[in-house]
Amino acid sequence: MSHRTNTWTRFERVRQYPIDLAIVSVAALLAFVVISNLPDGSTLRLAVAIPVVVFLPGYALVSLLFPAAARDGGAATTRTREQRPRGIDAIERVGLAIPLSLGIVALLALALPWTDWGFDTASSTAGLVVATVGLAQLGVVRRLRTPQSKRFTVSPLAALGRLRGTGSGRFRLSSVVLVVAIGVATGALVLALLSPASAGGFTELGLYTENEEGDLVAGELPDEVAPGESIPVTISIENQEGDHEDYTVVVQQQTVEDGEVVEREQLREIDATVADGSTGTGEQGITPTAAPGETVRISVLLYDEAPPAEPTNENALEDTYFWVTVTTE
């Protein structure tokens, strides 16, 4: 007899498990599987990532903070302050879930770079899923410890009823404002995530040279060189355009007077292919041909296709330069 009672008790506990927190936990785990197995740029991967970033962790945290349902206005007047259950309704939970989710994302973005995992798609997704499932389970514990009469439960019909006033048939202004705010915030986030134009890619060009320890450093290129002497320079191209790119690098010696380029001479032209998300580097020797005592500008111009007939700093995709003086012997 006791065996049946224990089995029934365990069944009752399972039956009382909050369905909304079960859905949140399962959805977070499924999202992790999808995001981990789909390539970057996948539309499905992006669609699955949106609720993980915007809603799920925040909803789990709200459930932990507010295990009780919103108190009924009429019933609350007959109770003392100590006897009133503390809680919020379904609409308020959804409204709070969005900013709290973004807050959790921001905290992870600050914390993960200091860990061994670093901050990337895999680690950030895993962190959000762990936070979501962990907070959801703590929310389950708090909700089941709340008296059943005060406990928040998911009921679509009851939620629709709460949108209205106390029988007046008019929508509560606070609920309407909250719903509109949720829609605007979610729409803006989805639009920003789905719009490739606003996210955009980029290419970054850099010039480096080796220091005495053999490390590549920026800003330490020589400002003087003997006639005919070659300057060793490492050219770096970082490709974050979303696809592999074919680049052309043009190295020019420029004579500048009063801020205007009055003479150009092409010293080198270099072809390079860089995979998406990678940085290509190559050491090049640049030998100025200026006369002794002359100061010239060495410009490195980057193009993502064949360079124009007259390459300039203005028509380059990216450009960088340094000044050098050819010394007299």
C-alpha positions in Angstrom: 0.0 0.0 0.0 2.8 2.4 0.9 4.5 1.6 -2.4 1.5 2.7 -4.3 1.3 5.9 -2.2 4.9 6.7 -2.9 4.5 6.1 -6.6 1.5 8.4 -6.6 3.3 11.1 -4.7 6.2 11.0 -7.3 3.6 11.1 -10.1 2.0 14.1 -8.4 5.3 15.9 -8.3 6.0 15.3 -12.0 2.4 16.4 -12.8 2.9 19.6 -10.9 6.1 20.5 -12.7 5.5 23.9 -14.3 4.9 23.4 -18.0 6.2 26.8 -19.0 9.6 26.2 -17.3 9.8 22.7 -18.8 9.3 24.2 -22.3 11.9 26.9 -21.6 14.5 24.3 -20.5 13.8 21.9 -23.4 13.8 24.8 -25.9 17.2 26.1 -24.6 18.8 22.6 -24.9 17.4 22.1 -28.4 18.6 25.5 -29.5 22.1 24.6 -28.3 22.1 21.5 -30.4 20.9 23.4 -33.5 23.3 26.3 -33.1 26.2 24.0 -32.5 25.6 21.9 -35.6 24.6 24.6 -38.2 27.2 26.7 -40.0 27.6 30.5 -39.5 25.2 32.5 -41.6 22.5 29.9 -41.5 19.0 31.5 -41.4 17.7 28.6 -39.2 20.6 29.1 -36.8 19.9 32.8 -36.5 16.2 32.2 -36.0 16.9 29.7 -33.2 19.4 32.0 -31.6 17.0 34.9 -31.3 14.8 33.5 -28.4 17.9 32.2 -26.6 19.3 35.8 -26.6 16.1 37.8 -26.2 13.7 35.8 -24.1 14.5 32.4 -22.6 17.1 33.3 -19.9 15.1 36.3 -18.8 11.9 34.3 -18.5 13.7 31.8 -16.3 15.1 34.5 -14.1 11.6 36.1 -13.8 10.2 32.8 -12.7 12.8 32.5 -10.0 12.2 36.0 -8.7 8.4 35.9 -8.9 7.0 32.4 -8.2 3.6 33.6 -7.3 0.8 34.9 -9.6 -0.4 38.5 -9.5 -2.8 39.0 -6.6 -6.4 39.6 -7.3 -7.3 43.3 -6.7 -10.6 42.6 -5.0 -9.3 39.8 -2.8 -6.3 41.8 -1.8 -8.3 44.5 -0.1 -9.5 41.9 2.6 -5.9 40.9 3.4 -3.2 42.5 5.4 0.0 43.4 3.7 1.8 40.4 5.2 -0.9 38.0 3.9 -0.9 39.3 0.3 0.9 37.0 -2.2 3.6 38.7 -4.2 3.7 38.0 -7.9 3.2 39.3 -11.4 1.0 38.2 -14.2 1.9 36.6 -17.6 2.1 39.8 -19.5 4.4 41.4 -17.0 6.6 38.3 -17.1 7.0 38.5 -20.8 7.7 42.2 -20.6 10.4 41.7 -17.9 12.0 38.7 -19.7 13.3 40.7 -22.6 15.4 43.3 -20.7 16.6 40.7 -18.2 17.7 38.4 -21.0 19.7 41.2 -22.5 21.2 41.9 -19.1 22.3 38.3 -18.8 23.8 38.4 -22.3 25.7 41.5 -21.3 27.1 39.9 -18.2 28.2 36.9 -20.1 29.9 39.1 -22.7 31.9 40.7 -19.9 32.7 37.5 -18.1 33.5 35.0 -20.8 36.6 36.8 -22.2 38.3 36.3 -18.8 37.8 32.6 -18.9 39.6 29.7 -20.6 36.7 29.4 -23.1 36.9 32.9 -24.4 34.0 34.7 -26.0 32.7 33.1 -29.2 29.5 31.6 -30.5 30.0 28.2 -28.9 30.9 29.5 -25.4 28.3 32.3 -25.4 25.5 29.8 -26.5 26.6 27.3 -23.9 26.7 30.0 -21.2 23.2 31.2 -22.1 21.8 27.6 -22.1 23.4 26.8 -18.8 22.1 30.0 -17.2 18.6 29.4 -18.7 18.3 25.7 -17.5 19.8 26.5 -14.1 17.6 29.5 -13.4 14.5 27.5 -14.7 15.2 24.7 -12.2 15.6 27.1 -9.3 12.4 28.7 -10.5 10.7 25.3 -10.4 11.8 24.8 -6.8 10.6 28.2 -5.7 7.2 27.8 -7.5 6.5 24.4 -6.0 7.3 25.8 -2.6 4.7 28.5 -3.1 1.2 27.7 -1.8 -0.9 26.3 -4.7 -3.5 29.0 -4.3 -0.9 31.7 -4.8 1.3 29.8 -7.3 1.7 31.2 -10.9 0.3 28.8 -13.5 0.2 29.0 -17.2 -3.4 29.6 -18.5 -3.9 31.3 -21.8 -7.6 32.0 -21.0 -6.7 33.5 -17.6 -4.0 35.6 -19.3 -6.6 37.0 -21.7 -8.8 37.7 -18.8 -6.1 39.6 -17.0 -5.7 41.9 -20.0 -9.1 43.4 -19.1 -9.9 45.4 -16.1 -12.0 44.2 -13.2 -15.0 43.4 -15.4 -15.3 46.8 -17.0 -14.5 45.3 -20.5 -11.8 48.0 -21.1 -8.1 47.0 -21.5 -5.8 48.2 -18.8 -3.5 50.9 -20.0 -0.4 49.4 -18.4 -0.9 46.1 -20.1 -1.4 47.7 -23.5 1.8 49.8 -23.1 3.7 46.7 -22.0 2.5 44.7 -25.0 3.5 47.5 -27.4 6.9 47.9 -25.8 7.5 44.2 -26.1 6.6 44.2 -29.8 8.7 47.2 -30.6 11.8 45.9 -28.7 11.5 42.4 -30.2 10.9 43.8 -33.7 14.0 46.1 -33.5 16.2 43.2 -32.3 15.0 40.8 -34.9 15.4 43.4 -37.6 19.0 44.2 -36.5 19.9 40.5 -36.3 18.4 39.6 -39.7 19.6 42.7 -41.6 23.0 41.9 -43.2 23.3 45.5 -44.3 23.2 46.9 -40.8 25.4 44.2 -39.4 27.8 44.3 -42.3 31.2 42.8 -42.8 34.6 44.4 -42.7 38.2 44.1 -43.9 41.0 45.5 -41.8 44.5 46.3 -43.1 47.5 46.7 -40.8 51.3 47.2 -41.1 53.6 45.6 -38.6 57.3 45.2 -38.0 59.4 42.9 -35.8 60.9 44.2 -32.6 64.1 43.0 -31.0 62.2 40.1 -29.4 60.8 39.0 -32.7 57.2 40.0 -32.0 55.1 41.8 -34.5 54.3 45.3 -33.4 52.5 48.3 -34.9 53.8 51.9 -35.0 57.5 51.1 -34.9 58.4 51.3 -38.6 61.7 53.1 -39.3 61.4 56.8 -40.2 64.8 56.9 -41.9 66.4 54.5 -44.4 69.7 54.5 -46.3 69.6 54.8 -50.1 68.7 51.5 -51.7 67.9 49.9 -48.3 64.8 47.7 -48.0 62.3 48.1 -45.2 60.9 44.8 -43.9 57.2 45.2 -43.4 54.5 42.6 -42.5 51.2 43.4 -44.2 48.1 42.0 -42.3 44.7 41.6 -43.9 41.8 40.5 -41.7 38.7 39.3 -43.6 35.3 39.4 -41.8 33.2 39.8 -44.9 31.3 36.6 -44.6 33.1 34.8 -47.5 36.7 34.2 -48.7 38.0 37.3 -50.6 40.6 37.9 -53.2 42.6 41.1 -52.5 45.1 43.2 -54.3 47.6 45.3 -52.4 49.3 48.2 -54.1 52.4 49.8 -52.4 53.0 53.4 -53.6 55.8 55.9 -52.9 54.1 59.3 -52.8 55.6 62.8 -52.8 53.3 65.1 -50.9 53.3 68.9 -51.0 50.9 71.1 -49.0 48.8 68.0 -48.2 48.4 67.1 -51.9 50.0 64.1 -53.6 52.1 65.6 -56.5 53.9 62.4 -57.6 53.2 58.7 -57.3 55.4 55.7 -58.0 54.2 52.1 -57.6 56.7 50.0 -55.8 54.9 46.7 -55.5 51.6 44.9 -56.3 50.6 41.9 -54.3 47.7 39.4 -54.7 46.3 37.7 -51.6 43.4 35.4 -50.9 42.1 35.3 -47.3 39.4 33.0 -45.9 36.4 34.4 -44.1 37.2 34.9 -40.4 40.9 34.6 -41.0 43.9 37.0 -41.0 46.4 36.7 -43.7 50.0 38.1 -43.2 53.0 38.3 -45.4 56.4 39.9 -45.0 57.4 42.2 -47.8 60.4 44.3 -48.5 59.7 47.9 -49.5 62.6 49.9 -51.0 62.0 53.6 -51.5 63.4 55.1 -54.7 63.5 58.7 -53.5 66.6 60.8 -53.7 68.8 61.2 -50.6 67.5 63.8 -48.2 63.9 63.5 -49.6 61.0 62.5 -47.3 58.2 60.5 -48.9 55.0 58.8 -47.9 54.8 55.0 -48.4 51.1 54.2 -48.8 49.7 50.6 -48.8 46.4 50.5 -50.7 44.0 47.5 -50.4 41.4 46.5 -53.1 38.9 43.7 -53.1 39.2 43.4 -56.9 41.5 44.6 -59.6 42.9 48.1 -58.7 41.9 51.0 -60.9 44.2 52.5 -63.5 45.3 55.2 -61.0 45.2 53.8 -57.4 44.8 56.4 -54.7 44.1 56.5 -51.0 40.6 57.8 -51.7 39.5 54.9 -54.0 41.1 52.1 -51.9 38.9 49.8 -49.8 41.4 50.3 -47.0 44.7 52.2 -46.8 47.5 52.9 -44.4 50.8 54.6 -44.7 54.0 55.7 -43.0 56.6 58.4 -43.7 60.3 57.8 -44.3 63.3 59.9 -45.1 66.1 58.7 -47.3 69.3 59.7 -45.6 72.3 61.1 -47.3 75.5 59.0 -47.4 
